[in-house]
Amino acid sequence: MERNFTIRYEEYASSSLLRPEEKRLLDAAIEAADGSYAPYSHFNVGAAVQMENGAVISSANQENAAYPSGICAERSALFYAHSKYPDMAIVAIAIAAKCNGKVTQTPTYPCGACRQVLQESQLRGGKNIKIIIGSATKVQVLDSVSRLLPFAFDNLPQEAAGPESENKKG
Ligand code: THU
């Protein structure tokens, strides 16, 4: 039997058409991109995370001469947000990238590793995380991490835990 996914998202021609709180978060991501350290890729990414209490944590990608040692803007912001507010849900994240000081023409989507971290952030908070992805030509809004990462891995199956283990999360 064939089964299909459809991925629902909103698309706007300009960030001025977003809900005010979404636009604020996207503006924070665009501003955060200025803190990027990207001497190797010259690709400056900013991410802004909104907590349930309204607090905003933003960050940017940080590269390293040993390439894999660097980190994406999204994971940097998510990990700091969880460190600062360990028990608080994240409700939204905005992402935007700049090249030569200008917001890119096309959206920059989170890499696979960041999607996996987003998945656990959503699980941990127990609330859907809204994802706002900006660019100079369009802005896309997804209402859950599951839109970005269907068929997610989020725990070991019961069988892996053995008969005595409760295999509990967290
Ligand atoms: N990067 C991010 O920070 N976020 C993304 O969503 C995609 C990629 C960074 C990693 C690296 O510093 C640079 O962009 C080029 O891949």
Backbone and ligand atoms as CSV (ligand in chain L), in Angstrom:
chain,resi,resn,atom,element,x,y,z
A,1,MET,N,N,0.846,-1.204,0.000
A,1,MET,CA,C,0.000,0.000,0.000
A,1,MET,C,C,0.879,1.251,0.000
A,2,GLU,N,N,0.553,2.181,-0.843
A,2,GLU,CA,C,1.317,3.435,-0.859
A,2,GLU,C,C,0.677,4.427,0.099
A,3,ARG,N,N,1.512,5.082,0.854
A,3,ARG,CA,C,1.042,6.134,1.749
A,3,ARG,C,C,1.799,7.403,1.433
A,4,ASN,N,N,1.193,8.543,1.704
A,4,ASN,CA,C,1.835,9.816,1.394
A,4,ASN,C,C,1.790,10.770,2.564
A,5,PHE,N,N,2.813,11.587,2.643
A,5,PHE,CA,C,2.811,12.711,3.567
A,5,PHE,C,C,2.506,13.979,2.785
A,6,THR,N,N,1.741,14.839,3.357
A,6,THR,CA,C,1.735,16.203,2.837
A,6,THR,C,C,2.234,17.092,3.963
A,7,ILE,N,N,3.022,18.067,3.621
A,7,ILE,CA,C,3.586,18.953,4.633
A,7,ILE,C,C,2.890,20.302,4.529
A,8,ARG,N,N,2.205,20.653,5.607
A,8,ARG,CA,C,1.454,21.912,5.614
A,8,ARG,C,C,2.357,23.033,6.133
A,9,TYR,N,N,2.358,24.146,5.427
A,9,TYR,CA,C,3.082,25.314,5.922
A,9,TYR,C,C,2.444,26.562,5.353
A,10,GLU,N,N,2.721,27.676,5.992
A,10,GLU,CA,C,2.234,28.965,5.492
A,10,GLU,C,C,3.387,29.653,4.773
A,11,GLU,N,N,3.038,30.410,3.745
A,11,GLU,CA,C,4.093,31.158,3.048
A,11,GLU,C,C,3.632,32.599,2.822
A,12,TYR,N,N,4.524,33.513,3.123
A,12,TYR,CA,C,4.225,34.942,2.992
A,12,TYR,C,C,5.277,35.594,2.103
A,13,ALA,N,N,4.846,36.562,1.323
A,13,ALA,CA,C,5.764,37.242,0.403
A,13,ALA,C,C,6.689,38.210,1.135
A,14,SER,N,N,6.300,38.553,2.352
A,14,SER,CA,C,7.121,39.504,3.106
A,14,SER,C,C,6.903,39.278,4.598
A,15,SER,N,N,7.946,39.586,5.385
A,15,SER,CA,C,7.821,39.406,6.839
A,15,SER,C,C,6.818,40.398,7.430
A,16,SER,N,N,6.494,41.450,6.681
A,16,SER,CA,C,5.522,42.419,7.200
A,16,SER,C,C,4.114,41.813,7.267
A,17,LEU,N,N,3.926,40.645,6.596
A,17,LEU,CA,C,2.613,39.989,6.622
A,17,LEU,C,C,2.488,38.974,7.766
A,18,LEU,N,N,3.580,38.773,8.492
A,18,LEU,CA,C,3.544,37.835,9.626
A,18,LEU,C,C,2.753,38.419,10.787
A,19,ARG,N,N,2.347,37.539,11.711
A,19,ARG,CA,C,1.787,38.021,12.976
A,19,ARG,C,C,2.895,38.806,13.685
A,20,PRO,N,N,2.537,39.855,14.450
A,20,PRO,CA,C,3.567,40.727,15.026
A,20,PRO,C,C,4.633,39.975,15.827
A,21,GLU,N,N,4.214,38.965,16.623
A,21,GLU,CA,C,5.217,38.257,17.442
A,21,GLU,C,C,6.137,37.408,16.572
A,22,GLU,N,N,5.625,36.928,15.434
A,22,GLU,CA,C,6.466,36.163,14.509
A,22,GLU,C,C,7.488,37.082,13.840
A,23,LYS,N,N,7.023,38.262,13.463
A,23,LYS,CA,C,7.940,39.216,12.815
A,23,LYS,C,C,9.048,39.636,13.783
A,24,ARG,N,N,8.665,39.850,15.042
A,24,ARG,CA,C,9.671,40.232,16.042
A,24,ARG,C,C,10.746,39.151,16.180
A,25,LEU,N,N,10.298,37.905,16.200
A,25,LEU,CA,C,11.255,36.805,16.364
A,25,LEU,C,C,12.156,36.684,15.130
A,26,LEU,N,N,11.562,36.850,13.959
A,26,LEU,CA,C,12.371,36.774,12.733
A,26,LEU,C,C,13.372,37.936,12.687
A,27,ASP,N,N,12.945,39.106,13.083
A,27,ASP,CA,C,13.875,40.252,13.130
A,27,ASP,C,C,15.031,39.964,14.085
A,28,ALA,N,N,14.724,39.290,15.198
A,28,ALA,CA,C,15.780,38.945,16.161
A,28,ALA,C,C,16.761,37.952,15.536
A,29,ALA,N,N,16.261,37.021,14.725
A,29,ALA,CA,C,17.143,36.052,14.052
A,29,ALA,C,C,18.032,36.770,13.035
A,30,ILE,N,N,17.456,37.687,12.304
A,30,ILE,CA,C,18.228,38.438,11.292
A,30,ILE,C,C,19.329,39.257,11.977
A,31,GLU,N,N,18.976,39.850,13.094
A,31,GLU,CA,C,19.968,40.625,13.837
A,31,GLU,C,C,21.060,39.708,14.400
A,32,ALA,N,N,20.647,38.536,14.879
A,32,ALA,CA,C,21.600,37.598,15.478
A,32,ALA,C,C,22.634,37.123,14.469
A,33,ALA,N,N,22.262,37.088,13.188
A,33,ALA,CA,C,23.205,36.630,12.151
A,33,ALA,C,C,24.469,37.493,12.136
A,34,ASP,N,N,24.378,38.703,12.629
A,34,ASP,CA,C,25.561,39.585,12.671
A,34,ASP,C,C,26.601,39.085,13.675
A,35,GLY,N,N,26.180,38.187,14.563
A,35,GLY,CA,C,27.122,37.618,15.529
A,35,GLY,C,C,27.783,36.339,15.035
A,36,SER,N,N,27.491,35.990,13.788
A,36,SER,CA,C,28.064,34.768,13.219
A,36,SER,C,C,29.579,34.882,13.099
A,37,TYR,N,N,30.248,33.730,13.293
A,37,TYR,CA,C,31.685,33.623,13.018
A,37,TYR,C,C,31.810,32.582,11.925
A,38,ALA,N,N,31.950,33.026,10.693
A,38,ALA,CA,C,31.926,32.090,9.563
A,38,ALA,C,C,33.022,32.423,8.546
A,39,PRO,N,N,34.296,32.378,8.999
A,39,PRO,CA,C,35.380,32.719,8.079
A,39,PRO,C,C,35.595,31.670,6.991
A,40,TYR,N,N,34.985,30.486,7.152
A,40,TYR,CA,C,35.198,29.408,6.177
A,40,TYR,C,C,34.083,29.372,5.133
A,41,SER,N,N,32.847,29.472,5.577
A,41,SER,CA,C,31.723,29.403,4.621
A,41,SER,C,C,31.248,30.785,4.171
A,42,HIS,N,N,31.549,31.804,4.952
A,42,HIS,CA,C,31.009,33.149,4.697
A,42,HIS,C,C,29.490,33.150,4.640
A,43,PHE,N,N,28.904,32.225,5.359
A,43,PHE,CA,C,27.449,32.103,5.401
A,43,PHE,C,C,27.033,32.382,6.838
A,44,ASN,N,N,26.317,33.459,7.035
A,44,ASN,CA,C,26.014,33.929,8.398
A,44,ASN,C,C,24.562,33.618,8.735
A,45,VAL,N,N,24.396,32.714,9.675
A,45,VAL,CA,C,23.044,32.265,10.034
A,45,VAL,C,C,22.698,32.776,11.428
A,46,GLY,N,N,21.475,33.218,11.593
A,46,GLY,CA,C,20.988,33.643,12.906
A,46,GLY,C,C,19.745,32.852,13.278
A,47,ALA,N,N,19.600,32.573,14.550
A,47,ALA,CA,C,18.399,31.880,15.036
A,47,ALA,C,C,17.926,32.569,16.303
A,48,ALA,N,N,16.627,32.672,16.452
A,48,ALA,CA,C,16.057,33.246,17.671
A,48,ALA,C,C,14.981,32.306,18.183
A,49,VAL,N,N,15.110,31.966,19.458
A,49,VAL,CA,C,14.214,31.001,20.095
A,49,VAL,C,C,13.303,31.755,21.063
A,50,GLN,N,N,12.031,31.455,21.002
A,50,GLN,CA,C,11.074,32.081,21.932
A,50,GLN,C,C,10.632,31.075,22.980
A,51,MET,N,N,10.795,31.457,24.243
A,51,MET,CA,C,10.375,30.602,25.349
A,51,MET,C,C,8.893,30.844,25.648
A,52,GLU,N,N,8.336,29.933,26.435
A,52,GLU,CA,C,6.928,30.041,26.782
A,52,GLU,C,C,6.622,31.344,27.545
A,53,ASN,N,N,7.580,31.846,28.297
A,53,ASN,CA,C,7.344,33.090,29.055
A,53,ASN,C,C,7.630,34.341,28.221
A,54,GLY,N,N,7.904,34.161,26.945
A,54,GLY,CA,C,8.125,35.304,26.064
A,54,GLY,C,C,9.590,35.672,25.886
A,55,ALA,N,N,10.467,35.129,26.728
A,55,ALA,CA,C,11.896,35.446,26.598
A,55,ALA,C,C,12.426,34.968,25.250
A,56,VAL,N,N,13.345,35.744,24.705
A,56,VAL,CA,C,13.944,35.389,23.412
A,56,VAL,C,C,15.445,35.175,23.594
A,57,ILE,N,N,15.917,34.038,23.082
A,57,ILE,CA,C,17.341,33.705,23.116
A,57,ILE,C,C,17.797,33.620,21.665
A,58,SER,N,N,18.807,34.376,21.310
A,58,SER,CA,C,19.249,34.290,19.920
A,58,SER,C,C,20.730,33.951,19.850
A,59,SER,N,N,21.129,33.406,18.716
A,59,SER,CA,C,22.519,33.008,18.534
A,59,SER,C,C,22.820,32.919,17.037
A,60,ALA,N,N,24.091,32.623,16.738
A,60,ALA,CA,C,24.530,32.551,15.341
A,60,ALA,C,C,25.505,31.399,15.179
A,61,ASN,N,N,25.715,30.989,13.922
A,61,ASN,CA,C,26.656,29.879,13.694
A,61,ASN,C,C,28.080,30.299,14.048
A,62,GLN,N,N,28.820,29.348,14.592
A,62,GLN,CA,C,30.202,29.577,15.025
A,62,GLN,C,C,31.062,28.489,14.410
A,63,GLU,N,N,31.942,28.880,13.506
A,63,GLU,CA,C,32.756,27.884,12.804
A,63,GLU,C,C,34.118,27.704,13.468
A,64,ASN,N,N,34.837,26.698,12.970
A,64,ASN,CA,C,36.149,26.366,13.523
A,64,ASN,C,C,37.011,25.800,12.396
A,65,ALA,N,N,38.323,26.023,12.505
A,65,ALA,CA,C,39.250,25.495,11.501
A,65,ALA,C,C,39.097,23.982,11.376
A,66,ALA,N,N,38.797,23.314,12.473
A,66,ALA,CA,C,38.434,21.895,12.426
A,66,ALA,C,C,36.930,21.883,12.179
A,67,TYR,N,N,36.528,21.814,10.942
A,67,TYR,CA,C,35.150,22.114,10.535
A,67,TYR,C,C,34.042,21.513,11.403
A,68,PRO,N,N,34.109,20.208,11.715
A,68,PRO,CA,C,32.978,19.638,12.477
A,68,PRO,C,C,32.855,20.189,13.896
A,69,SER,N,N,33.872,20.899,14.356
A,69,SER,CA,C,33.807,21.459,15.708
A,69,SER,C,C,32.908,22.695,15.787
A,70,GLY,N,N,32.566,23.255,14.652
A,70,GLY,CA,C,31.669,24.405,14.652
A,70,GLY,C,C,30.243,23.988,14.968
A,71,ILE,N,N,29.385,24.990,15.131
A,71,ILE,CA,C,27.978,24.662,15.426
A,71,ILE,C,C,27.048,25.612,14.684
A,72,CYS,N,N,25.902,25.081,14.304
A,72,CYS,CA,C,24.885,25.864,13.606
A,72,CYS,C,C,24.227,26.860,14.567
A,73,ALA,N,N,23.652,27.875,13.974
A,73,ALA,CA,C,22.936,28.891,14.744
A,73,ALA,C,C,21.804,28.272,15.569
A,74,GLU,N,N,21.066,27.363,14.957
A,74,GLU,CA,C,19.889,26.799,15.627
A,74,GLU,C,C,20.276,26.035,16.890
A,75,ARG,N,N,21.285,25.129,16.751
A,75,ARG,CA,C,21.650,24.332,17.927
A,75,ARG,C,C,22.277,25.197,19.002
A,76,SER,N,N,23.040,26.193,18.589
A,76,SER,CA,C,23.633,27.097,19.568
A,76,SER,C,C,22.528,27.788,20.379
A,77,ALA,N,N,21.516,28.278,19.683
A,77,ALA,CA,C,20.412,28.985,20.370
A,77,ALA,C,C,19.585,28.010,21.221
A,78,LEU,N,N,19.303,26.841,20.671
A,78,LEU,CA,C,18.467,25.872,21.405
A,78,LEU,C,C,19.160,25.408,22.684
A,79,PHE,N,N,20.443,25.087,22.577
A,79,PHE,CA,C,21.146,24.566,23.756
A,79,PHE,C,C,21.290,25.652,24.824
A,80,TYR,N,N,21.523,26.869,24.388
A,80,TYR,CA,C,21.610,27.937,25.389
A,80,TYR,C,C,20.238,28.169,26.037
A,81,ALA,N,N,19.200,28.140,25.229
A,81,ALA,CA,C,17.842,28.343,25.774
A,81,ALA,C,C,17.523,27.271,26.820
A,82,HIS,N,N,17.866,26.027,26.520
A,82,HIS,CA,C,17.596,24.952,27.486
A,82,HIS,C,C,18.470,25.085,28.730
A,83,SER,N,N,19.690,25.595,28.554
A,83,SER,CA,C,20.578,25.766,29.711
A,83,SER,C,C,20.062,26.860,30.634
A,84,LYS,N,N,19.535,27.909,30.015
A,84,LYS,CA,C,19.055,29.043,30.819
A,84,LYS,C,C,17.685,28.762,31.429
A,85,TYR,N,N,16.843,28.060,30.695
A,85,TYR,CA,C,15.470,27.761,31.154
A,85,TYR,C,C,15.224,26.252,31.043
A,86,PRO,N,N,15.852,25.459,31.911
A,86,PRO,CA,C,15.789,23.993,31.736
A,86,PRO,C,C,14.385,23.410,31.779
A,87,ASP,N,N,13.472,24.055,32.489
A,87,ASP,CA,C,12.138,23.470,32.640
A,87,ASP,C,C,11.069,24.172,31.812
A,88,MET,N,N,11.503,25.063,30.937
A,88,MET,CA,C,10.503,25.839,30.190
A,88,MET,C,C,10.411,25.388,28.730
A,89,ALA,N,N,9.178,25.341,28.228
A,89,ALA,CA,C,8.989,24.939,26.828
A,89,ALA,C,C,9.442,26.050,25.882
A,90,ILE,N,N,9.970,25.608,24.766
A,90,ILE,CA,C,10.266,26.514,23.651
A,90,ILE,C,C,9.030,26.512,22.760
A,91,VAL,N,N,8.573,27.681,22.362
A,91,VAL,CA,C,7.343,27.717,21.558
A,91,VAL,C,C,7.583,28.093,20.098
A,92,ALA,N,N,8.726,28.706,19.811
A,92,ALA,CA,C,8.986,29.075,18.413
A,92,ALA,C,C,10.480,29.276,18.182
A,93,ILE,N,N,10.872,29.104,16.923
A,93,ILE,CA,C,12.243,29.442,16.521
A,93,ILE,C,C,12.174,30.109,15.154
A,94,ALA,N,N,12.940,31.170,15.002
A,94,ALA,CA,C,13.048,31.824,13.692
A,94,ALA,C,C,14.482,31.679,13.208
A,95,ILE,N,N,14.619,31.526,11.907
A,95,ILE,CA,C,15.938,31.279,11.298
A,95,ILE,C,C,16.073,32.177,10.069
A,96,ALA,N,N,17.237,32.800,9.939
A,96,ALA,CA,C,17.500,33.589,8.734
A,96,ALA,C,C,18.994,33.607,8.495
A,97,ALA,N,N,19.395,33.750,7.243
A,97,ALA,CA,C,20.828,33.771,6.930
A,97,ALA,C,C,21.152,35.011,6.101
A,98,LYS,N,N,22.400,35.422,6.233
A,98,LYS,CA,C,22.891,36.554,5.450
A,98,LYS,C,C,24.159,36.146,4.709
A,99,CYS,N,N,24.304,36.715,3.511
A,99,CYS,CA,C,25.548,36.604,2.753
A,99,CYS,C,C,25.984,38.015,2.441
A,100,ASN,N,N,27.213,38.338,2.698
A,100,ASN,CA,C,27.708,39.699,2.460
A,100,ASN,C,C,26.790,40.750,3.071
A,101,GLY,N,N,26.289,40.454,4.254
A,101,GLY,CA,C,25.488,41.441,4.973
A,101,GLY,C,C,24.027,41.542,4.548
A,102,LYS,N,N,23.637,40.747,3.551
A,102,LYS,CA,C,22.249,40.819,3.078
A,102,LYS,C,C,21.512,39.516,3.325
A,103,VAL,N,N,20.257,39.625,3.725
A,103,VAL,CA,C,19.434,38.429,3.922
A,103,VAL,C,C,19.352,37.665,2.601
A,104,THR,N,N,19.512,36.349,2.677
A,104,THR,CA,C,19.548,35.525,1.457
A,104,THR,C,C,18.221,35.565,0.701
A,105,GLN,N,N,18.304,35.302,-0.585
A,105,GLN,CA,C,17.122,35.333,-1.453
A,105,GLN,C,C,16.203,34.134,-1.208
A,106,THR,N,N,16.792,33.047,-0.745
A,106,THR,CA,C,16.003,31.836,-0.512
A,106,THR,C,C,16.100,31.443,0.960
A,107,PRO,N,N,15.099,30.731,1.458
A,107,PRO,CA,C,15.127,30.326,2.869
A,107,PRO,C,C,16.292,29.373,3.166
A,108,THR,N,N,16.786,29.437,4.377
A,108,THR,CA,C,17.812,28.499,4.854
A,108,THR,C,C,17.129,27.549,5.825
A,109,TYR,N,N,17.033,26.305,5.427
A,109,TYR,CA,C,16.343,25.319,6.265
A,109,TYR,C,C,17.320,24.670,7.237
A,110,PRO,N,N,16.849,24.314,8.420
A,110,PRO,CA,C,17.738,23.669,9.394
A,110,PRO,C,C,18.310,22.367,8.839
A,111,CYS,N,N,19.578,22.101,9.153
A,111,CYS,CA,C,20.220,20.861,8.707
A,111,CYS,C,C,19.614,19.679,9.477
A,112,GLY,N,N,19.971,18.491,9.083
A,112,GLY,CA,C,19.418,17.289,9.710
A,112,GLY,C,C,19.694,17.222,11.208
A,113,ALA,N,N,20.928,17.572,11.595
A,113,ALA,CA,C,21.276,17.505,13.021
A,113,ALA,C,C,20.430,18.490,13.825
A,114,CYS,N,N,20.210,19.667,13.285
A,114,CYS,CA,C,19.393,20.662,13.998
A,114,CYS,C,C,17.931,20.216,14.073
A,115,ARG,N,N,17.459,19.548,13.027
A,115,ARG,CA,C,16.075,19.035,13.069
A,115,ARG,C,C,15.926,18.006,14.182
A,116,GLN,N,N,16.935,17.173,14.341
A,116,GLN,CA,C,16.882,16.154,15.392
A,116,GLN,C,C,16.878,16.805,16.773
A,117,VAL,N,N,17.670,17.850,16.929
A,117,VAL,CA,C,17.696,18.556,18.222
A,117,VAL,C,C,16.369,19.284,18.446
A,118,LEU,N,N,15.840,19.879,17.392
A,118,LEU,CA,C,14.522,20.528,17.502
A,118,LEU,C,C,13.454,19.535,17.931
A,119,GLN,N,N,13.542,18.327,17.364
A,119,GLN,CA,C,12.577,17.277,17.693
A,119,GLN,C,C,12.575,17.001,19.194
A,120,GLU,N,N,13.769,16.907,19.778
A,120,GLU,CA,C,13.846,16.608,21.208
A,120,GLU,C,C,13.426,17.822,22.043
A,121,SER,N,N,13.722,19.012,21.540
A,121,SER,CA,C,13.270,20.227,22.248
A,121,SER,C,C,11.748,20.241,22.330
A,122,GLN,N,N,11.111,19.844,21.231
A,122,GLN,CA,C,9.644,19.846,21.201
A,122,GLN,C,C,9.074,18.798,22.154
A,123,LEU,N,N,9.703,17.633,22.136
A,123,LEU,CA,C,9.272,16.544,23.021
A,123,LEU,C,C,9.438,16.951,24.483
A,124,ARG,N,N,10.571,17.567,24.755
A,124,ARG,CA,C,10.927,17.969,26.114
A,124,ARG,C,C,9.942,19.009,26.651
A,125,GLY,N,N,9.555,19.948,25.813
A,125,GLY,CA,C,8.654,21.021,26.249
A,125,GLY,C,C,7.196,20.604,26.255
A,126,GLY,N,N,6.868,19.566,25.483
A,126,GLY,CA,C,5.479,19.113,25.422
A,126,GLY,C,C,4.567,20.059,24.655
A,127,LYS,N,N,5.155,20.963,23.896
A,127,LYS,CA,C,4.363,21.901,23.079
A,127,LYS,C,C,4.954,21.955,21.680
A,128,ASN,N,N,4.093,22.128,20.687
A,128,ASN,CA,C,4.620,22.275,19.335
A,128,ASN,C,C,5.511,23.508,19.248
A,129,ILE,N,N,6.614,23.357,18.539
A,129,ILE,CA,C,7.492,24.501,18.275
A,129,ILE,C,C,7.186,25.009,16.874
A,130,LYS,N,N,6.836,26.281,16.798
A,130,LYS,CA,C,6.601,26.915,15.500
A,130,LYS,C,C,7.945,27.275,14.872
A,131,ILE,N,N,8.074,27.054,13.585
A,131,ILE,CA,C,9.340,27.332,12.900
A,131,ILE,C,C,9.101,28.391,11.833
A,132,ILE,N,N,9.824,29.484,11.950
A,132,ILE,CA,C,9.662,30.620,11.030
A,132,ILE,C,C,10.966,30.741,10.250
A,133,ILE,N,N,10.895,30.562,8.958
A,133,ILE,CA,C,12.107,30.561,8.138
A,133,ILE,C,C,12.054,31.739,7.179
A,134,GLY,N,N,12.994,32.638,7.358
A,134,GLY,CA,C,12.953,33.881,6.591
A,134,GLY,C,C,13.848,33.865,5.370
A,135,SER,N,N,13.583,34.791,4.468
A,135,SER,CA,C,14.469,35.082,3.336
A,135,SER,C,C,14.013,36.433,2.790
A,136,ALA,N,N,14.752,36.924,1.793
A,136,ALA,CA,C,14.388,38.233,1.232
A,136,ALA,C,C,13.141,38.153,0.352
A,137,THR,N,N,12.830,36.946,-0.141
A,137,THR,CA,C,11.721,36.828,-1.093
A,137,THR,C,C,10.472,36.165,-0.517
A,138,LYS,N,N,10.654,35.355,0.519
A,138,LYS,CA,C,9.485,34.710,1.115
A,138,LYS,C,C,9.790,34.263,2.534
A,139,VAL,N,N,8.727,34.118,3.315
A,139,VAL,CA,C,8.859,33.632,4.678
A,139,VAL,C,C,7.919,32.442,4.835
A,140,GLN,N,N,8.442,31.360,5.399
A,140,GLN,CA,C,7.613,30.172,5.586
A,140,GLN,C,C,7.444,29.886,7.076
A,141,VAL,N,N,6.246,29.457,7.428
A,141,VAL,CA,C,5.943,29.175,8.832
A,141,VAL,C,C,5.388,27.760,8.928
A,142,LEU,N,N,6.029,26.947,9.767
A,142,LEU,CA,C,5.576,25.575,10.002
A,142,LEU,C,C,5.143,25.490,11.458
A,143,ASP,N,N,4.056,24.747,11.722
A,143,ASP,CA,C,3.508,24.801,13.077
A,143,ASP,C,C,4.054,23.726,14.016
A,144,SER,N,N,4.946,22.887,13.526
A,144,SER,CA,C,5.491,21.828,14.385
A,144,SER,C,C,6.784,21.293,13.776
A,145,VAL,N,N,7.648,20.782,14.640
A,145,VAL,CA,C,8.888,20.163,14.152
A,145,VAL,C,C,8.575,18.940,13.293
A,146,SER,N,N,7.440,18.308,13.559
A,146,SER,CA,C,7.103,17.111,12.779
A,146,SER,C,C,6.913,17.438,11.300
A,147,ARG,N,N,6.663,18.693,10.986
A,147,ARG,CA,C,6.570,19.077,9.557
A,147,ARG,C,C,7.940,19.017,8.887
A,148,LEU,N,N,8.975,19.265,9.672
A,148,LEU,CA,C,10.346,19.276,9.136
A,148,LEU,C,C,10.998,17.913,9.223
A,149,LEU,N,N,10.571,17.133,10.192
A,149,LEU,CA,C,11.223,15.843,10.453
A,149,LEU,C,C,10.189,14.758,10.693
A,150,PRO,N,N,9.511,14.341,9.612
A,150,PRO,CA,C,8.586,13.216,9.769
A,150,PRO,C,C,9.376,11.934,10.040
A,151,PHE,N,N,8.719,10.934,10.569
A,151,PHE,CA,C,9.379,9.668,10.910
A,151,PHE,C,C,10.584,9.909,11.822
A,152,ALA,N,N,10.413,10.750,12.825
A,152,ALA,CA,C,11.542,11.099,13.692
A,152,ALA,C,C,11.910,9.960,14.626
A,153,PHE,N,N,13.186,9.893,14.930
A,153,PHE,CA,C,13.674,8.989,15.974
A,153,PHE,C,C,13.639,9.759,17.288
A,154,ASP,N,N,12.876,9.275,18.262
A,154,ASP,CA,C,12.882,10.020,19.521
A,154,ASP,C,C,13.071,9.155,20.758
A,155,ASN,N,N,13.214,7.860,20.589
A,155,ASN,CA,C,13.560,7.028,21.746
A,155,ASN,C,C,13.853,5.620,21.257
A,156,LEU,N,N,14.507,4.865,22.105
A,156,LEU,CA,C,14.728,3.473,21.754
A,156,LEU,C,C,13.406,2.724,21.841
A,157,PRO,N,N,13.210,1.725,20.990
A,157,PRO,CA,C,11.984,0.936,21.092
A,157,PRO,C,C,11.984,0.107,22.376
A,158,GLN,N,N,10.822,-0.277,22.822
A,158,GLN,CA,C,10.682,-1.077,24.045
A,158,GLN,C,C,11.600,-2.295,24.041
A,159,GLU,N,N,11.698,-2.977,22.902
A,159,GLU,CA,C,12.483,-4.212,22.834
A,159,GLU,C,C,13.936,-3.980,23.233
A,160,ALA,N,N,14.459,-2.781,22.937
A,160,ALA,CA,C,15.874,-2.502,23.189
A,160,ALA,C,C,16.155,-2.349,24.670
A,161,ALA,N,N,15.128,-2.088,25.457
A,161,ALA,CA,C,15.337,-1.785,26.869
A,161,ALA,C,C,15.489,-3.051,27.714
A,162,GLY,N,N,15.090,-4.175,27.203
A,162,GLY,CA,C,15.157,-5.414,27.987
A,162,GLY,C,C,13.920,-5.553,28.846
A,163,PRO,N,N,13.656,-6.759,29.329
A,163,PRO,CA,C,12.400,-7.037,30.038
A,163,PRO,C,C,12.250,-6.279,31.362
A,164,GLU,N,N,13.370,-5.998,32.065
A,164,GLU,CA,C,13.266,-5.388,33.393
A,164,GLU,C,C,13.181,-3.862,33.346
A,165,SER,N,N,13.682,-3.279,32.262
A,165,SER,CA,C,13.789,-1.820,32.226
A,165,SER,C,C,12.441,-1.172,31.923
A,166,GLU,N,N,12.260,0.017,32.470
A,166,GLU,CA,C,11.020,0.752,32.174
A,166,GLU,C,C,11.184,1.604,30.922
A,167,ASN,N,N,12.422,1.772,30.458
A,167,ASN,CA,C,12.693,2.519,29.219
A,167,ASN,C,C,12.034,3.888,29.223
A,168,LYS,N,N,12.240,4.604,30.304
A,168,LYS,CA,C,11.576,5.910,30.428
A,168,LYS,C,C,12.420,7.026,29.862
A,169,LYS,N,N,11.745,8.043,29.385
A,169,LYS,CA,C,12.438,9.242,28.924
A,169,LYS,C,C,12.743,10.167,30.099
A,170,GLY,N,N,13.824,10.937,29.907
A,170,GLY,CA,C,14.143,12.048,30.826
A,170,GLY,C,C,14.306,11.628,32.228
L,1,THU,N1,N,24.372,26.584,9.176
L,1,THU,C1,C,23.584,27.006,10.201
L,1,THU,O1,O,24.044,27.663,11.141
L,1,THU,N2,N,22.269,26.685,10.156
L,1,THU,C2,C,21.656,26.073,9.101
L,1,THU,O2,O,20.452,25.893,9.129
L,1,THU,C3,C,22.443,25.636,7.954
L,1,THU,C4,C,23.912,25.772,8.084
L,1,THU,C5,C,25.769,26.993,9.193
L,1,THU,C6,C,26.779,25.912,9.461
L,1,THU,C7,C,28.016,26.506,8.824
L,1,THU,O3,O,28.630,27.394,9.737
L,1,THU,C8,C,27.488,27.316,7.664
L,1,THU,O4,O,26.115,27.549,7.941
L,1,THU,C9,C,27.628,26.671,6.319
L,1,THU,O5,O,27.120,25.389,6.318
